[in-house]
Amino acid sequence: MVSDSQMWGSRMKSDYWNVTDEQVVEKTGQALAHWRTVLDEFGARAKKSNEVVAHLQNEHGVPRYWARTLTTWYLKQG
């Protein structure tokens, strides 16, 4: 199993948000489609990324690395 820090080190910063459903389910218990809905309902596009990360951490128990990854992934979806 690869730790979050190993995963970060093995990826280039510019594409660390390119994750698979399998990775996200393993780390968060939910698929990308779930997180897209959560972030849509939260109004994430209209908020600062740090607010979105905090929401995922505090309200949904997402670990910080994955909260940041999901936030960036979501915002990159356009």
PAKOLMI-280604 format. One record per atom (N, C-alpha, C): residue in one letter; x negated, y negated, z. Coordinates in steps of 0.2 Angstrom, whole numbers, plus 2048, in hexadecimal, padded with zeros to 3 digits. Each point is the difference from the previous one (the first is absolute). Layout:
<pts>
AXYZ...
</pts>
This chain:
<pts>
M7FC806800M8047FA800M7FC7FA800V8017FB7FCV7FD7FA800V8037FB804S7FB7FC804S8037FB805S8017FA7FCD8047FB803D8027FA7FDD7F97FC7FES7FB800805S7FA7FC7FES7FC8037FBQ8008077FFQ7FD8037FBQ8047FF7F9M806800800M8047FE7FAM7FE7F97FEW8007FB805W7FF7FA7FEW7F97FF7FDG7FB804803G7F97FF7FDG7FF8047F9S8058047FFS7FF8047FAS8047FD7FAR8047FA801R8037FD7FBR7FE7F9800M8017FD7FAM7FE7F97FFM8057FC803K7FE7FA802K8057FC803K8067FE7FCS7FE7FF7F9S8057FE7FCS8068057FED7FF806802D8058057FFD802804805Y7FF7FE806Y802805806Y807800801W8047FC7FDW807801801W8038057FBN7FC8037FBN8038057FCN800806803V806802803V800806805V8068047FDT800806801T8058057FET805801806D8068027FED805802804D7FD805806E7FC8057FDE7FE805805E7FB7FD805Q7FC7FB7FFQ7FC7FC804Q8047FD805V8057FC7FEV8047FC804V805804805V8028057FDV804805804V7FC803806E7FA8027FEE7FC803805E7FE7FB806K7FF7F97FEK7FE7FB805K8067FD803T8067FF7FDT8057FC803T807804801G8008067FDG806804801G8057FF7FBQ7FF7FB7FBQ8057FE7FCQ7FD7FE7F9A8048017FAA7FD7FF7FAA8007F97FEL7FD7FE7FAL8007F97FEL8067FD7FFA8058047FDA8077FD7FFA8037FE806H7FF804806H8037FD806H7FD7FA802W7F97FF7FFW7FD7FA802W8027FA7FCR8018017FAR8027FB7FBR8077FD802T804805802T8077FE803T7FF7FC807V7FC802804V7FF7FD806V7FD7F97FFL7FB7FF7FCL7FD7FA7FEL8057FB7FCD8048037FCD8057FC7FDD8057FD805E803804804E8057FE805E7FD7FB805F7F9800801F7FD7FC805F7FE7F97FCG8018007F9G7FF7FA7FDG7F87FE7FFA7FC8067FFA7F97FF801A7FD7FC7FAR8037FF7FBR7FD7FC7FAR8007F8802A8057FE805A8007F9802A7FC7FF806K7FD805803K7FC7FF806K7F88017FFK7FD7FD805K7F8801800K7FF807801S7FA8037FDS7FF807800S7FE802807N7FD7FB804N7FF802807N807802804E8057FC7FEE807801803E8028077FEV7FF8027FAV8038067FEV7FC806803V7F97FF801V7FC805803V803801807A8017FA804A802801807A807803800H8047FF7FCH807803800H7FF8077FFL7FC8037FBL7FF8077FFL7FD803806Q7FB7FD803Q7FD803806Q805800806N8037FA802N8047FF806N8078037FFE8038007FBE8078027FFE8008087FDH7FB8027FDH8008067FDH7FA805802G7FC7FE804G7FB804803G7FA8027FBV8007FC7FAV7FB8017FBV7F97FE802P7FB805800P7F97FE802P7FE7FA7FCR7FB7FC803R7FE7F97FDR7FE8017F9Y7FB8057FEY7FD8017FAY8068017FBW805804802W8058027FBW8057FB800A8017FC805A8057FA7FFA7FD7FB7FBR7F97FF800R7FD7FB7FCR8008037F9T7FF8077FFT8008037F9T8078007FDL805801804L8078007FEL8027F97FET7FE7FB804T8027F97FET7FD7FE7FAT7F98027FFT7FD7FE7FAT8038047FAW801806801W8038047FAW8077FD7FEY8047FE805Y8077FD7FFY7FF7FA7FCL7FC7FB802L7FF7FA7FDL7FD8007F9K7FC8057FFK7FD8027F9K8058027FBQ806803803Q8058037FCQ8047FB7FCG7FF7FA802G8037FA7FCG808800801
</pts>
